[in-house]
Amino acid sequence: MTVNTTVTVRVPAKVNLQLAVGPGREDGFHDLVNVFHAVSLFDEVTVKDAYPRRQSPLVTLTAGGELGSHLARVPLDESNLAARAALSVARESGRGRPVDIHLEKNIPVAGGMAGGSADAAAALVACDRLWGCGLSRERLLESAARLGSDVAFGLVGATAVGTGRGEILEPMSSPGRYRWVFALSKRGLSTADVFGEYDRLRPDAPAPRADPALEKALAEGDAVALGRSLSNDLEPAALSLLPELERTLAAGRGAGALGALVSGSGPTCAFLVGGDEDSSVVAEREAAVVAALRGTGLCEQVVAADGDVPGATVL
Ligand code: ATP
């Protein structure tokens, strides 16, 4: 029998196509309608049996990647969501043994693209495989939901709508392929601060509702209609905390993006630059948007990606 001593899992970032946010609940969460769309900006999570062998700790962590200043924001202790995921598989299965986890990061950190949640989803899959636990899909999804609202989507990928606090997921019909440009900010925004600002700005927030125009655009693979339907209730709060994002959004829109929004709690800004149309038209639009964003001098990096893509995948 072959025994795995290393497992690598690739996991995508998400952009929210719609993020409708209800009023704060008694438990501190908000009811959401959260349309997740997985894009081809990937983290790779490698889980290896610790060598030389040790009894503890169960997990050590390292991180690398080309993310500039973002990398310094990745915690390398047990608060890291990938470490918490490994501990949860060990608890659930009773089969945990010491591992070294390496995170190769391409997903912006504290950028509203669920990088930490993606790493947690990848670590769940990798530890389950390395330790031969054979946890069912349902159990992995339950562990994911316990770890955080966005973790289950990292397992599922593609395009899906999350309700409740975002963790109750339903796949959505989305046959189209879309091209995106992302402007990574030099600063991070804390998700908790953005929700706090949202509560201050919108004490009267109504219950969140799905947007039928967005569903139709996705089902028809209509990039122009999708661009018009993108929406994020958290955007005013993110702009209030980081006003320079207005200039980033305006630069991409002015250069011809089909739609633009702050991704999740920000500060990453997402620009839809095309769908299943003539690829030279999309490439030209992409180049114009990338140049305009770089020209602002506000972005740490500007990167392009495709959506949608599958969730956590063993390599
Ligand atoms: P979301 O979109 O889910 O709100 P985000 O994309 O804004 O999240 P993350 O990159 O997930 O933000 O990071 C948020 C915080 O979580 C970071 O500032 C960091 O302290 C912590 N964190 C924990 N685990 C990780 C991880 N594996 N990668 C990055 N950050 C992590």
Residues whose N, C-alpha, C, O or C-beta is under 5 A from the ligand:
A	BS01	ATP	R73 V74 P75 S79 N80 L81 A82 P108 V109 A110 G111 G112 M113 A114 G115 G116 S117 D119 D150 L189 T191 G264 S265 G266
